[in-house]
Amino acid sequence: MYAVLNTGGKQYKVSEGDILKVEKISAELDSIIELTDVLAVSNGEGELTIGSPVVEGAKVTAKVIGHGKAKKVIVFKFKPKKDYRKKQGHRQPFTKILIEKIEA
């Protein structure tokens, strides 16, 4: 059984037991969250239910197992012959979740 869910502006295909890094969710560590923005659900027997835009009554239960920041991305801008240089770093925050249950 798998589901396609939408969180943080991105779509993920998940099964029970998967560990994901998603955009930061404001939830406490070891708390249980419910993701209700489920776009499609498969029952494991080849039958796929697609929502318009979401599947009614479907939800994915996940446990928050950590927060962190991704690797640093360097943004470097310059204009030749104009003595303009700008260096900037960015680390995107994320939340690591464990998919516990898919209900459809």
PyMOL commands that set and color helices and strands:
alter all, ss='L'
color gray80, all
select strands_A, chain A and resi 2-7+10-15+19-23+32-35+38-42+48-50+59-69+73-79+84-90+93-103
alter strands_A, ss='S'
color yellow, strands_A
deselect
rebuild
show_as cartoon
